Amino acid sequence: MEVKRLSSDRFNILEVNIFYLAVAILLLTLGAYFQSLNIKTGLLITEYILVLLPILAFLKFKNMNIKKVLRLNKLRIKHGFIVIAITLFTYPVALFFNLIMITIISMFDSIKPLPIPTANNFEEYIGLFFIIAISAGICEEIFFRGLLLSAYESKFKDKAVIISAVLFGLFHFNLQNLLGPIVLGLIFGYLVYLTDSIYAGIIGHITNNGLAVTLAYIINVLNQKLHLQEGINSEQVMSNTFQLFAATLLVGFIAIVTGLFVYLLIKVIKNDIAKKYKKEFAEDLRYEYDIENISKNKITYYIPLVIILLIYGFVSYIQFV
């Protein structure tokens, strides 16, 4: 049982889609440029200047209630810890779906390592944790599970979770890293939708990215201590389709088990919320929509998303030629 408290703020879907397109272009141009100069500084500029700042400016310009739109509502401590557990158990599931895509790609082309910096010492680890986990967790969640989820929710109700998740996957502009982020976007979006708190998404996002940064750091440290050659070439190892297929099956089995825990933990949150609002909203457990927001959808509203798909296809093409 879910209780939804939709914002009364009115969204123009065309404006939101144009905004999404504009931020994506900023990411691919200015973001890529600054990251090429210095990956760490560039990532900070991307997250705070090119993603977060435009969102706040957009909402301020539209004179919207930022707290309401972004769901800056309290999250129960208990639910915060459950979100962390859900994210950890979701990690193998997201990895499984990424491996499926990587295996398919390997049948036609070589696999290229993801352009993500890894730490070689503890100081670098702390810095990357702040940049990749905390900064991305805050800024990207405010964008996707804040602005976009609220905007699409006003039009498509609970389907907004799926839409925002797909847009989140596309925003990574990497075919090898498409399905995993979509899976994570579905989980984060549903948790935010369920708890009515953006902090559920932020905690989940920080946990996921933090785990990735931590695992990469541990592997680097082990490689250094065991004096392994840097050239265990990830491209060569990952290009073997049979090995990828075997790894996908193994991770898939683990994902089935951990996915069950994800389901059970989400049920715990759902039951808590159902109990909390059973009395308060006993006769009103339904959506409230502004009549003007249920206007007929126009195809032209989604031209910016078509452009994003074309850009995504072009970026994916040049990544593998």
Stockholm file with secondary structure:
# STOCKHOLM 1.0

chainA/1-321         MEVKRLSSDRFNILEVNIFYLAVAILLLTLGAYFQSLNIKTGLLITEYILVLLPILAFLKFKNMNIKKVLRLNKLRIKHGFIVIAITLFTYPVALFFNLIMITIISMFDSIKPLPIPTANNFEEYIGLFFIIAISAGICEEIFFRGLLLSAYESKFKDKAVIISAVLFGLFHFNLQNLLGPIVLGLIFGYLVYLTDSIYAGIIGHITNNGLAVTLAYIINVLNQKLHLQEGINSEQVMSNTFQLFAATLLVGFIAIVTGLFVYLLIKVIKNDIAKKYKKEFAEDLRYEYDIENISKNKITYYIPLVIILLIYGFVSYIQFV
#=GR chainA/1-321 SS CCCCCCCCCCCCHHHHHHHHHHHHHHIIIIIHHHHHHCHHHHHHIIIIIIIIHHHHHHHHHTTCCHHHHTTCCCCCHHHHHHHHHHHHHHHHHHHHHHHHHHHHHHTTSCCCCCCCCCCSSHHHHHHHIIIIIIIHHHHHHIIIIIIIHHHHHHHHGGGHHHHHHHHHHHTTCCGGGSHHHHHHHHHHHHHHHHHTCHHHHHHHHHHHHHHHHHHHHHHHHHHHHTTCCTTSCHHHHHTCHHHHHHHHHHHHHHHHHHHHHHHHHHHHHHHHHHHHHHTTTTTCCSCCCCGGGGCCCCGGGGHHHHHHHHHHHHHHHHHTC
#=GC SS_cons         CCCCCCCCCCCCHHHHHHHHHHHHHHIIIIIHHHHHHCHHHHHHIIIIIIIIHHHHHHHHHTTCCHHHHTTCCCCCHHHHHHHHHHHHHHHHHHHHHHHHHHHHHHTTSCCCCCCCCCCSSHHHHHHHIIIIIIIHHHHHHIIIIIIIHHHHHHHHGGGHHHHHHHHHHHTTCCGGGSHHHHHHHHHHHHHHHHHTCHHHHHHHHHHHHHHHHHHHHHHHHHHHHTTCCTTSCHHHHHTCHHHHHHHHHHHHHHHHHHHHHHHHHHHHHHHHHHHHHHTTTTTCCSCCCCGGGGCCCCGGGGHHHHHHHHHHHHHHHHHTC
//
